[in-house]
Amino acid sequence: MVRRVGMGMALAGLLAVAIPWAGLAAGSGTFAVTLTARNMAFDQSTLTVPAGANVTLHFVNSDSGVPHNVAIYETSAAAKVIFQGKRIPGPQSVGYAFTAPTRPGTYFFRCDVHPETMTGAFVVVPAITLDLTAQQLAFDKRTLSAPAGAYVTVHFQNGDAGVPHTFSLYETPAAETVLFRGQAVTGPAAIDYAFFAPEKLGNYFFRCDVHPSTMTGDFVVVASVAVSLTAKQMAFDRTTLSVPAGAYVLLHFTNEDSGVPHNVAAYTDSSAHTPLFQGAIVTGPAAADYAFFAPEKPGTYFLRCDVHPSTMTGVLDVTAAGG
């Protein structure tokens, strides 16, 4: 079975551990953040957004008569611009709109007018969509997995006509510490819940708050690992990729072969009958960011380009977690 992951852009419910500057504007499909300049400083040193999100940044300049802006760069060298907002004198506000990088990582933001003193970290986290269904007073899955700190959208379908269900996340089965509590939805209906996964690796607990003893499951937070692979002159630049078992793999793929389509796909073995992950085909020169969960079982798996399956191959080496 192919395990699919992707972006989810609709928010329902409330994040219990509140992040006041972040959230999805209801019904808009955009991720909203707020930043204020006051007394020649930003009020936050870190902004966090999901990878690939359509971001709306509400910027408030409270410094009367002083121009400020917000600009985002790949690094603190400020050589490569990701977004550059217009400068505005205070006191006034402006709405910036841009698309977040698809590659998770830590980027750099600053005021271009005061580039040495007004700076911060622009953190892009993985974004993942998980499917969960309630049917006949039971969840269809007992385990959900997500990378630490990721922006998670649970696409929840309630198939029980006339019966309310929820999805809520807790630190332990005692349900004393709420991490996320979703609103109830009466079936048949669907809703998207969205929240940030815990930063700490480990097992958490989810349940339906309406049926807390019978509708439960484990929410497993796993590590992320970043790897890269390049296609050049009709060959991969390496024959082996090593990743920990069960990890969330962020694969940055670069296709340097102009006019030639390539991709990266992983299979259980060289017969390629059972796919673990199949990346979208990209025509060079271009790059793509793939994301998938590594197999839970350590061992040797098969990599290939599906367009050139006999000549562009390799090994996905899945190692024991922590080993």
C-alpha positions as CSV (number, residue, x, y, z in Angstrom):
1,M,0.0,0.0,0.0
2,V,1.2,3.5,-0.8
3,R,1.2,5.8,2.1
4,R,0.2,9.3,1.0
5,V,0.9,12.5,2.8
6,G,0.2,16.1,1.8
7,M,-1.0,19.5,2.8
8,G,-4.2,20.2,4.7
9,M,-5.5,23.8,4.7
10,A,-8.7,23.9,6.6
11,L,-9.0,24.5,10.4
12,A,-11.7,23.3,12.7
13,G,-11.7,23.2,16.5
14,L,-9.3,25.1,18.7
15,L,-5.6,24.5,19.5
16,A,-5.5,23.9,23.2
17,V,-1.9,25.1,23.5
18,A,-2.6,28.5,22.0
19,I,-0.3,30.1,19.4
20,P,-1.9,33.5,19.2
21,W,-0.2,34.7,16.0
22,A,-0.9,31.6,13.9
23,G,-3.9,29.9,12.4
24,L,-6.0,29.3,9.3
25,A,-8.4,32.0,8.3
26,A,-11.8,30.3,8.4
27,G,-12.8,29.1,4.9
28,S,-10.0,30.9,3.2
29,G,-7.5,28.2,2.6
30,T,-4.7,30.5,3.9
31,F,-2.5,30.3,7.0
32,A,-2.6,33.6,9.0
33,V,0.2,35.0,11.1
34,T,0.5,38.4,12.8
35,L,3.7,40.4,13.5
36,T,4.1,43.8,15.1
37,A,6.9,46.3,15.1
38,R,7.0,48.4,18.3
39,N,9.8,50.4,19.8
40,M,12.1,49.5,16.9
41,A,11.7,45.7,17.5
42,F,9.5,42.9,16.3
43,D,7.2,41.4,19.0
44,Q,8.2,37.9,18.0
45,S,11.5,36.3,17.1
46,T,10.0,33.2,15.5
47,L,7.2,32.7,13.0
48,T,6.1,29.2,12.2
49,V,4.1,28.1,9.1
50,P,3.3,24.9,7.3
51,A,5.4,24.0,4.2
52,G,3.8,25.2,1.0
53,A,1.1,27.1,2.7
54,N,-0.5,30.2,1.3
55,V,0.4,32.6,4.1
56,T,-1.2,35.9,5.0
57,L,1.0,38.0,7.2
58,H,-0.8,40.8,9.1
59,F,2.0,43.3,9.8
60,V,1.4,46.1,12.3
61,N,3.9,49.0,12.4
62,S,3.3,50.9,15.7
63,D,6.4,53.1,15.4
64,S,5.0,56.5,14.5
65,G,6.8,58.1,11.5
66,V,9.2,55.2,11.2
67,P,9.2,52.9,8.1
68,H,9.3,49.2,8.6
69,N,8.7,46.1,6.5
70,V,8.9,42.3,6.7
71,A,11.2,40.4,4.3
72,I,12.0,36.7,4.3
73,Y,15.2,35.3,3.0
74,E,16.7,31.8,2.6
75,T,19.5,32.6,5.0
76,S,20.8,35.5,7.2
77,A,23.1,36.5,4.3
78,A,19.9,37.8,2.7
79,A,21.1,36.9,-0.8
80,K,18.1,35.0,-1.9
81,V,14.7,36.6,-1.4
82,I,11.7,34.4,-0.6
83,F,9.3,37.4,0.0
84,Q,9.8,41.1,0.4
85,G,7.0,43.2,1.8
86,K,6.5,46.8,1.0
87,R,7.7,49.4,3.5
88,I,5.1,51.3,5.5
89,P,5.5,54.2,8.0
90,G,3.8,53.8,11.3
91,P,1.3,53.8,12.7
92,Q,-0.5,51.6,10.2
93,S,-0.8,48.0,9.1
94,V,-0.6,46.0,5.9
95,G,-1.5,42.5,4.8
96,Y,1.2,40.6,3.0
97,A,0.5,37.4,1.0
98,F,3.0,34.8,-0.2
99,T,3.6,31.1,-0.5
100,A,5.8,29.4,2.1
101,P,8.7,27.3,0.9
102,T,7.8,23.7,0.3
103,R,11.0,22.6,1.9
104,P,10.9,22.5,5.7
105,G,13.6,24.2,7.6
106,T,14.6,27.5,9.3
107,Y,14.7,30.6,7.1
108,F,15.4,34.2,8.1
109,F,13.2,37.3,8.3
110,R,14.1,40.9,8.9
111,C,13.0,44.5,8.5
112,D,15.0,45.8,5.4
113,V,15.2,49.3,6.9
114,H,16.7,48.0,10.1
115,P,18.4,44.7,9.0
116,E,20.8,44.4,11.9
117,T,18.4,44.9,14.8
118,M,15.0,43.7,13.6
119,T,15.4,40.0,12.7
120,G,13.9,36.6,13.4
121,A,13.6,33.0,12.4
122,F,11.0,31.9,9.8
123,V,10.4,28.2,10.6
124,V,8.7,26.0,7.9
125,V,7.4,22.8,9.4
126,P,6.2,19.6,7.5
127,A,2.5,19.6,6.7
128,I,0.7,16.3,6.6
129,T,-2.9,15.2,6.1
130,L,-4.2,12.1,8.0
131,D,-7.5,10.4,7.2
132,L,-9.7,9.0,10.0
133,T,-13.2,7.6,9.8
134,A,-15.8,6.9,12.5
135,Q,-18.1,4.0,11.4
136,Q,-20.3,1.8,13.6
137,L,-19.1,3.5,16.7
138,A,-15.5,2.8,16.0
139,F,-12.5,4.5,14.4
140,D,-11.1,2.8,11.3
141,K,-7.6,3.3,12.5
142,R,-6.1,2.7,16.0
143,T,-2.8,4.4,15.2
144,L,-2.0,7.7,13.6
145,S,1.6,8.9,13.0
146,A,3.0,12.4,12.4
147,P,6.5,14.1,12.5
148,A,7.4,16.1,15.5
149,G,6.2,19.7,15.3
150,A,4.4,19.2,12.0
151,Y,1.2,20.9,11.0
152,V,-1.3,18.2,11.0
153,T,-4.7,18.1,9.3
154,V,-7.0,15.2,10.3
155,H,-9.6,14.7,7.7
156,F,-12.3,13.2,9.8
157,Q,-15.4,11.5,8.3
158,N,-18.3,10.6,10.6
159,G,-20.3,7.8,8.9
160,D,-22.6,7.2,11.8
161,A,-25.9,8.8,11.0
162,G,-27.4,10.9,13.8
163,V,-24.4,10.2,16.1
164,P,-22.0,12.9,17.2
165,H,-18.2,12.1,17.3
166,T,-15.1,14.1,17.8
167,F,-11.3,13.8,17.5
168,S,-9.3,15.0,20.5
169,L,-5.6,14.6,21.3
170,Y,-4.2,14.1,24.8
171,E,-0.8,13.6,26.4
172,T,-1.8,10.3,28.0
173,P,-4.9,8.0,28.2
174,A,-5.8,9.7,31.5
175,A,-6.8,12.6,29.3
176,E,-5.8,15.2,31.8
177,T,-3.6,17.3,29.5
178,V,-5.4,18.4,26.4
179,L,-3.2,19.0,23.3
180,F,-6.0,19.5,20.9
181,R,-9.8,19.2,21.2
182,G,-12.0,19.1,18.1
183,Q,-15.6,20.2,17.9
184,A,-18.2,17.5,17.7
185,V,-19.7,16.7,14.3
186,T,-22.9,14.7,13.8
187,G,-22.9,12.1,11.0
188,P,-23.0,11.6,8.2
189,A,-20.6,14.5,7.8
190,A,-16.9,15.4,7.4
191,I,-14.6,18.0,9.0
192,D,-11.0,18.9,8.9
193,Y,-9.2,19.4,12.3
194,A,-5.8,21.1,12.2
195,F,-3.1,21.5,14.9
196,F,0.6,21.4,15.4
197,A,1.9,18.0,16.5
198,P,3.9,17.8,19.8
199,E,7.6,18.5,19.5
200,K,8.5,15.6,21.8
201,L,8.8,12.2,20.2
202,G,6.7,9.4,21.7
203,N,3.2,8.0,22.0
204,Y,0.2,10.2,22.7
205,F,-3.5,9.4,22.9
206,F,-6.5,10.3,20.8
207,R,-10.2,9.6,21.4
208,C,-13.7,10.6,20.6
209,D,-14.8,12.7,23.6
210,V,-18.4,11.6,23.1
211,H,-17.4,7.9,23.4
212,P,-14.2,8.1,25.4
213,S,-13.9,4.5,26.5
214,T,-14.6,2.7,23.2
215,M,-13.3,5.0,20.5
216,T,-9.5,5.5,21.2
217,G,-6.1,5.2,19.5
218,D,-2.4,6.0,19.7
219,F,-1.0,9.1,18.1
220,V,2.7,8.5,17.5
221,V,5.1,11.4,17.0
222,V,8.2,10.4,15.0
223,A,11.4,12.0,14.0
224,S,12.0,13.7,10.6
225,V,15.0,13.1,8.5
226,A,16.1,15.2,5.5
227,V,17.9,13.5,2.6
228,S,18.7,14.6,-0.9
229,L,19.1,12.9,-4.3
230,T,20.1,14.3,-7.7
231,A,19.5,12.9,-11.2
232,K,22.3,13.9,-13.5
233,Q,23.3,12.5,-16.9
234,M,20.7,9.7,-16.6
235,A,21.9,8.5,-13.2
236,F,21.3,9.1,-9.5
237,D,24.3,10.8,-7.8
238,R,24.2,8.1,-5.1
239,T,23.1,4.5,-5.0
240,T,22.0,4.3,-1.3
241,L,19.8,6.4,0.9
242,S,19.9,5.6,4.6
243,V,17.0,6.5,6.9
244,P,15.8,5.4,10.4
245,A,12.9,3.0,10.6
246,G,9.5,4.7,10.9
247,A,10.9,8.2,10.4
248,Y,9.2,10.8,8.3
249,V,11.5,11.3,5.3
250,L,11.9,14.7,3.6
251,L,13.5,13.9,0.3
252,H,14.8,16.9,-1.8
253,F,15.1,15.7,-5.4
254,T,16.9,17.6,-8.0
255,N,16.6,16.7,-11.7
256,E,19.5,18.3,-13.6
257,D,18.7,16.5,-16.9
258,S,17.2,19.2,-19.2
259,G,14.1,18.1,-20.9
260,V,14.2,14.7,-19.3
261,P,11.5,13.4,-16.8
262,H,12.6,11.7,-13.7
263,N,11.2,10.8,-10.3
264,V,12.0,8.8,-7.2
265,A,10.0,5.8,-6.1
266,A,10.5,3.2,-3.3
267,Y,9.4,-0.4,-3.4
268,T,9.6,-3.4,-1.1
269,D,11.9,-5.2,-3.5
270,S,13.3,-5.0,-7.1
271,S,10.2,-6.6,-8.5
272,A,8.5,-3.2,-7.9
273,H,5.2,-4.8,-7.4
274,T,4.5,-3.2,-4.0
275,P,5.2,0.5,-3.8
276,L,6.1,2.2,-0.5
277,F,6.2,5.7,-2.1
278,Q,6.0,7.1,-5.6
279,G,7.1,10.7,-6.2
280,A,5.6,12.9,-8.8
281,I,7.6,13.0,-12.1
282,V,9.4,16.2,-12.8
283,T,11.1,17.3,-16.0
284,G,14.5,18.9,-15.6
285,P,16.0,21.2,-14.8
286,A,13.7,21.3,-11.8
287,A,13.4,20.2,-8.1
288,A,10.8,18.5,-6.0
289,D,10.3,17.9,-2.3
290,Y,8.9,14.5,-1.5
291,A,7.7,13.3,1.9
292,F,6.9,9.8,3.1
293,F,7.2,7.5,6.1
294,A,10.0,5.0,6.1
295,P,9.0,1.4,6.7
296,E,8.8,0.3,10.3
297,K,10.9,-2.8,9.6
298,P,14.6,-2.3,9.2
299,G,16.1,-3.7,6.1
300,T,17.0,-3.1,2.5
301,Y,14.3,-1.7,0.1
302,F,14.4,-0.8,-3.6
303,L,14.7,2.7,-5.2
304,R,14.2,3.6,-8.8
305,C,13.2,6.2,-11.3
306,D,9.9,5.0,-12.7
307,V,10.7,6.5,-16.1
308,H,14.0,4.7,-16.3
309,P,13.4,1.7,-14.1
310,S,16.3,-0.5,-15.4
311,T,19.1,2.1,-15.4
312,M,18.3,4.4,-12.5
313,T,18.1,2.3,-9.4
314,G,19.3,2.3,-5.8
315,V,18.8,1.1,-2.3
316,L,16.7,2.5,0.5
317,D,18.6,1.3,3.6
318,V,16.2,1.4,6.6
319,T,18.1,1.3,9.8
320,A,16.9,0.5,13.3
321,A,15.6,3.6,15.0
322,G,18.3,5.0,17.3
323,G,20.8,2.6,15.9
